[in-house]
Amino acid sequence: MRPPAILAPLLAVGCGLNTFGVTDGAAQLSTGESPTAPTATGEVETQSTQVGMTDTPSTGAADNCELAPECAAGAVEDGAPCESCGFLRRTCQADCTWTPLACEQDLDSCAYWVLPSGQQAWERAPVDANASFAPQTTVLAAIGLAPQQQIYVLTANSYHVLSTATRTWIAAGPRDSIFPELAGTTLYHANGIPSSPPDTIVGIVAGTDGFSYTFIDPGQMFTFENQVPCCGPSFTGPNAPDPYSVRDGWGQLDDPEGWLPADVQALCNLDQPGQPFGYSVLIGDGFVYPQDVGYCFEFYAPIPFAQFTPFTYPGSPANDLIGGAAVVDGLWIFRGE
């Protein structure tokens, strides 16, 4: 992909009009007449001659490219990023003039987005063709390991490890090598939340079951804990999403960013007011579904995607491009489809 270019208009080349005339000093030229041979009576006859300018130059494509080019036909220039996965782009037409700037989607411009902790503007990273450990197929889920500053990104057949400290892909391999219990199943979404750091509790929905794991820091591996039919009491109630329509989600202890616009005391019928112990967010199509973690595990009322605080900030990823989500020193979204 070309790096964004500075959009500076080119100065058009001006062109004048050529004039043609006769300059022998004869008075008749002022009236457009020219002399002929004398007649038998000695008089001089005249004949009318058209004197003036040529026609105005053609404005056809070929002529304009010679006379007043703004650019080289076929050239393309990218400007500032726009929307969630595009650039302002203009193209040089056949007559060597620019088209108006328009926002065009460019999927190679957004391998992932990140909203750093405490910030209110998203950053996005383009696809790195030289990153040998980066995903090469559609991202389906992501698992954040906050204590390790790593994110495991999952596709249908592979895993890929991103270091959030360096923003580089550092490892990859077959998905079944770290989650053998998922072999032969369709992956829907995954979630991770720190528990007794540096360990992390992980939940995965795949096939018709829910799977529980713990990432154990000393061994740097996922340990299988449990498998139950999907998706148990945690997906019941009027506010629960369809677990098979969830794109992905993330879990978090406390509510450090203040993104949870709800009252845990009312949701869980607590005797005393309380701060959230933790929460998870599941991203569907058009809505996000916050869920209490620690008291009653009920879902709060769903919130329209574009109204959930982090997705109101400039540069936010589009709902239909979300493939994986994780929180590690900020919120990370990986492009899906």
C-alpha positions as CSV (number, residue, x, y, z in Angstrom):
1,M,0.0,0.0,0.0
2,R,1.3,3.4,-0.8
3,P,2.0,5.7,2.2
4,P,-0.4,8.7,2.4
5,A,0.8,11.5,0.1
6,I,0.6,15.2,0.8
7,L,-2.2,16.4,-1.3
8,A,-0.9,19.6,-3.0
9,P,-2.5,20.9,-6.2
10,L,-0.3,21.2,-9.2
11,L,-0.1,24.6,-10.9
12,A,-1.9,24.5,-14.2
13,V,0.1,25.4,-17.3
14,G,-1.4,28.5,-18.9
15,C,-1.8,28.8,-22.6
16,G,-2.6,31.8,-24.8
17,L,-4.2,32.2,-28.1
18,N,-2.1,32.5,-31.3
19,T,-2.9,35.3,-33.8
20,F,-2.0,35.5,-37.4
21,G,-1.9,38.6,-39.7
22,V,-0.4,40.3,-42.8
23,T,2.0,43.2,-42.2
24,D,2.9,44.9,-45.5
25,G,1.7,48.3,-44.3
26,A,-1.1,48.5,-46.9
27,A,-4.1,50.5,-45.8
28,Q,-6.3,47.9,-47.2
29,L,-5.2,45.4,-44.5
30,S,-7.1,47.3,-41.9
31,T,-10.3,46.5,-43.7
32,G,-9.4,42.9,-44.5
33,E,-8.7,43.6,-48.2
34,S,-5.5,42.7,-50.2
35,P,-4.3,44.2,-53.5
36,T,-4.4,42.5,-56.9
37,A,-2.8,43.3,-60.3
38,P,-3.9,46.6,-61.9
39,T,-6.8,46.6,-64.4
40,A,-6.7,48.0,-67.8
41,T,-8.0,51.3,-66.6
42,G,-5.2,51.5,-64.0
43,E,-7.5,50.9,-61.1
44,V,-6.6,48.4,-58.5
45,E,-9.2,45.7,-57.7
46,T,-9.4,44.2,-54.2
47,Q,-10.6,40.9,-52.9
48,S,-11.9,40.1,-49.5
49,T,-9.5,38.2,-47.3
50,Q,-10.4,36.7,-43.8
51,V,-7.8,37.9,-41.3
52,G,-8.1,37.0,-37.6
53,M,-7.4,34.3,-34.9
54,T,-7.5,30.5,-35.0
55,D,-10.2,28.6,-33.3
56,T,-10.0,28.2,-29.5
57,P,-7.8,25.1,-28.6
58,S,-9.7,21.8,-28.1
59,T,-10.5,20.7,-24.5
60,G,-10.2,17.0,-25.3
61,A,-8.3,14.7,-23.0
62,A,-5.2,14.5,-25.1
63,D,-5.0,18.3,-25.5
64,N,-5.6,19.0,-21.9
65,C,-2.8,16.7,-20.9
66,E,-0.5,18.7,-23.1
67,L,-1.8,22.2,-22.3
68,A,-3.0,22.2,-18.7
69,P,-2.2,18.9,-16.9
70,E,-2.9,18.7,-13.2
71,C,-1.5,15.2,-12.9
72,A,-0.4,12.1,-14.8
73,A,-3.3,10.1,-16.1
74,G,-3.9,7.0,-13.9
75,A,-2.0,8.3,-10.9
76,V,-3.6,7.7,-7.4
77,E,-3.0,9.7,-4.3
78,D,-4.0,8.9,-0.7
79,G,-4.6,11.6,1.9
80,A,-5.8,11.4,5.5
81,P,-7.4,8.3,7.1
82,C,-11.2,8.4,7.0
83,E,-14.0,6.4,8.6
84,S,-12.7,3.2,10.2
85,C,-10.7,1.5,7.5
86,G,-10.2,3.9,4.6
87,F,-8.2,6.8,3.1
88,L,-9.3,9.9,1.3
89,R,-8.3,9.1,-2.2
90,R,-8.3,10.8,-5.6
91,T,-7.4,9.5,-9.1
92,C,-6.0,11.3,-12.1
93,Q,-8.5,11.0,-15.0
94,A,-7.8,10.5,-18.7
95,D,-7.8,14.3,-19.2
96,C,-5.1,14.7,-16.6
97,T,-7.4,16.3,-13.9
98,W,-8.1,15.0,-10.4
99,T,-11.3,13.4,-9.3
100,P,-12.8,14.8,-6.1
101,L,-11.4,13.3,-2.9
102,A,-13.5,10.4,-1.6
103,C,-13.2,8.0,1.3
104,E,-12.4,4.5,0.0
105,Q,-12.1,1.4,2.1
106,D,-8.7,-0.2,2.1
107,L,-8.6,-3.4,4.2
108,D,-4.8,-3.5,4.1
109,S,-4.8,-0.2,6.2
110,C,-6.3,-1.9,9.3
111,A,-4.9,-5.1,10.6
112,Y,-6.0,-3.9,14.1
113,W,-7.0,-0.9,16.0
114,V,-5.9,0.1,19.5
115,L,-7.3,2.6,22.0
116,P,-4.5,3.2,24.5
117,S,-5.4,3.4,28.2
118,G,-6.6,6.9,29.1
119,Q,-6.8,8.0,25.5
120,Q,-9.9,9.2,23.5
121,A,-8.7,8.5,19.9
122,W,-8.1,5.2,18.2
123,E,-4.9,4.3,16.4
124,R,-4.8,1.8,13.6
125,A,-2.0,-0.4,12.3
126,P,-1.8,-1.6,8.7
127,V,-1.2,-5.1,7.5
128,D,2.5,-5.8,7.7
129,A,3.4,-8.0,4.7
130,N,6.8,-8.8,6.4
131,A,5.4,-10.0,9.7
132,S,5.8,-13.8,9.4
133,F,3.8,-14.5,12.6
134,A,0.8,-12.3,11.7
135,P,-2.6,-13.9,10.8
136,Q,-3.1,-14.7,7.2
137,T,-6.7,-15.7,7.4
138,T,-9.8,-14.2,9.1
139,V,-9.5,-13.5,12.8
140,L,-12.3,-15.0,14.8
141,A,-11.4,-14.2,18.4
142,A,-8.7,-12.8,20.7
143,I,-7.6,-13.5,24.3
144,G,-5.9,-10.8,26.3
145,L,-3.1,-11.7,28.8
146,A,-2.6,-8.4,30.6
147,P,0.1,-9.5,33.0
148,Q,2.2,-10.9,30.1
149,Q,1.4,-7.9,27.8
150,Q,0.4,-10.4,25.1
151,I,-2.7,-11.1,23.0
152,Y,-3.4,-14.5,21.5
153,V,-5.3,-14.0,18.3
154,L,-7.2,-17.0,16.9
155,T,-8.3,-18.0,13.4
156,A,-10.1,-21.2,12.3
157,N,-6.9,-23.2,12.3
158,S,-4.1,-21.1,13.9
159,Y,-3.0,-18.9,16.8
160,H,-0.8,-15.8,16.6
161,V,0.8,-13.9,19.5
162,L,1.1,-10.2,19.6
163,S,3.4,-8.4,22.0
164,T,1.5,-5.2,23.0
165,A,4.7,-3.7,24.4
166,T,6.4,-3.7,21.0
167,R,3.4,-4.1,18.7
168,T,5.0,-7.0,16.9
169,W,3.9,-10.6,16.2
170,I,6.2,-12.9,18.1
171,A,4.8,-16.4,17.7
172,A,2.3,-18.5,15.8
173,G,1.2,-22.1,15.4
174,P,-1.7,-24.5,14.9
175,R,-4.7,-23.7,17.0
176,D,-5.2,-27.3,18.1
177,S,-1.7,-27.4,19.5
178,I,-2.7,-25.1,22.4
179,F,-6.4,-25.9,22.5
180,P,-6.7,-29.6,21.4
181,E,-10.2,-29.7,22.9
182,L,-11.4,-27.4,20.1
183,A,-10.3,-29.7,17.3
184,G,-13.0,-30.0,14.6
185,T,-15.2,-27.3,16.1
186,T,-16.3,-23.9,14.8
187,L,-14.9,-21.1,16.9
188,Y,-17.3,-18.3,17.8
189,H,-15.7,-16.1,20.5
190,A,-13.3,-16.0,23.4
191,N,-12.7,-14.0,26.5
192,G,-10.0,-13.6,29.1
193,I,-10.0,-11.9,32.6
194,P,-7.1,-11.8,35.1
195,S,-7.6,-14.0,38.1
196,S,-4.9,-14.2,40.7
197,P,-2.4,-12.5,38.4
198,P,-0.3,-13.3,36.6
199,D,-2.8,-16.1,35.7
200,T,-5.8,-15.5,33.5
201,I,-9.2,-17.2,33.3
202,V,-10.2,-17.9,29.7
203,G,-13.7,-18.8,28.3
204,I,-14.2,-20.0,24.7
205,V,-17.4,-20.8,22.8
206,A,-16.9,-23.3,20.0
207,G,-19.2,-25.8,18.4
208,T,-22.1,-26.4,20.8
209,D,-20.0,-26.1,24.0
210,G,-18.4,-23.6,26.3
211,F,-14.8,-24.3,27.3
212,S,-12.9,-23.0,30.3
213,Y,-9.1,-22.7,30.6
214,T,-6.6,-21.0,32.8
215,F,-3.4,-19.5,31.4
216,I,-0.7,-20.5,33.9
217,D,2.2,-18.0,33.8
218,P,5.0,-20.2,35.0
219,G,4.4,-22.7,32.2
220,Q,3.2,-20.2,29.7
221,M,0.4,-22.5,28.6
222,F,-3.4,-22.8,28.7
223,T,-4.6,-25.5,31.1
224,F,-8.0,-27.1,30.3
225,E,-10.5,-26.8,33.1
226,N,-14.0,-27.6,32.0
227,Q,-16.4,-28.2,29.0
228,V,-20.2,-27.8,29.3
229,P,-23.0,-27.4,26.8
230,C,-23.3,-23.9,25.5
231,C,-23.9,-21.7,27.3
232,G,-25.4,-22.4,30.7
233,P,-27.0,-19.9,33.1
234,S,-24.6,-17.1,32.1
235,F,-26.5,-16.7,28.8
236,T,-30.0,-16.5,30.2
237,G,-32.3,-13.6,30.9
238,P,-33.9,-10.9,28.7
239,N,-30.6,-9.0,28.1
240,A,-28.4,-11.9,27.1
241,P,-27.2,-12.1,23.5
242,D,-27.4,-15.1,21.2
243,P,-24.0,-16.7,22.0
244,Y,-23.6,-17.7,18.4
245,S,-24.0,-14.2,17.0
246,V,-21.3,-12.6,19.2
247,R,-18.3,-11.4,17.3
248,D,-16.0,-11.3,20.3
249,G,-15.5,-9.6,23.7
250,W,-13.2,-8.9,26.5
251,G,-13.1,-9.0,30.3
252,Q,-11.8,-6.6,32.9
253,L,-11.5,-6.2,36.6
254,D,-13.1,-3.2,38.2
255,D,-14.1,-0.4,35.7
256,P,-11.0,1.7,35.4
257,E,-12.1,3.5,32.3
258,G,-15.7,4.2,33.5
259,W,-17.2,2.5,30.5
260,L,-19.9,0.6,32.4
261,P,-23.0,2.9,32.5
262,A,-25.0,0.9,34.9
263,D,-25.8,0.2,38.5
264,V,-24.5,-3.2,39.8
265,Q,-26.5,-2.8,43.0
266,A,-29.8,-2.7,41.0
267,L,-28.7,-5.4,38.5
268,C,-27.7,-7.9,41.2
269,N,-30.2,-6.8,43.9
270,L,-27.3,-6.0,46.4
271,D,-28.2,-4.9,49.9
272,Q,-25.5,-2.2,49.7
273,P,-24.2,0.0,46.9
274,G,-21.1,-1.6,45.4
275,Q,-18.5,-1.0,42.8
276,P,-18.2,-3.5,39.9
277,F,-15.8,-6.3,40.8
278,G,-15.3,-6.9,37.1
279,Y,-17.3,-7.0,33.9
280,S,-17.2,-8.4,30.4
281,V,-18.4,-6.9,27.2
282,L,-19.6,-9.0,24.2
283,I,-19.9,-7.4,20.8
284,G,-22.7,-8.4,18.6
285,D,-24.1,-6.9,15.4
286,G,-25.3,-3.4,16.3
287,F,-25.1,-3.8,20.1
288,V,-22.7,-4.5,22.9
289,Y,-23.7,-6.6,25.9
290,P,-22.1,-5.7,29.2
291,Q,-22.2,-8.4,31.8
292,D,-21.4,-8.4,35.5
293,V,-18.5,-10.5,36.7
294,G,-18.2,-11.3,40.4
295,Y,-21.7,-10.7,41.9
296,C,-24.6,-12.2,39.8
297,F,-23.2,-12.6,36.2
298,E,-26.3,-11.0,34.8
299,F,-26.3,-8.9,31.6
300,Y,-27.0,-5.2,31.7
301,A,-29.3,-3.8,29.1
302,P,-27.6,-3.9,25.7
303,I,-26.2,-0.6,24.4
304,P,-26.1,0.4,20.7
305,F,-22.6,-0.2,19.4
306,A,-22.1,3.4,18.3
307,Q,-23.2,4.7,21.7
308,F,-20.8,2.6,23.8
309,T,-18.2,5.0,25.1
310,P,-15.0,3.6,23.5
311,F,-16.7,3.3,20.1
312,T,-17.7,6.9,20.1
313,Y,-14.1,8.1,19.9
314,P,-12.5,9.2,16.6
315,G,-11.1,6.4,14.5
316,S,-13.3,3.7,16.0
317,P,-13.4,0.4,14.1
318,A,-16.7,-0.3,12.3
319,N,-18.9,-2.9,13.9
320,D,-19.0,-5.2,10.9
321,L,-15.1,-5.4,10.8
322,I,-14.6,-6.7,14.3
323,G,-13.1,-10.1,14.5
324,G,-11.3,-10.2,17.9
325,A,-11.2,-8.0,21.0
326,A,-9.0,-7.8,24.1
327,V,-7.9,-5.4,26.8
328,V,-4.2,-5.1,27.6
329,D,-3.1,-1.6,28.5
330,G,-5.9,-0.4,26.3
331,L,-8.6,-1.9,24.1
332,W,-7.5,-3.8,21.0
333,I,-9.7,-4.7,18.1
334,F,-8.5,-7.1,15.4
335,R,-10.1,-7.0,11.9
336,G,-12.4,-9.9,11.0
337,E,-14.9,-9.7,8.2
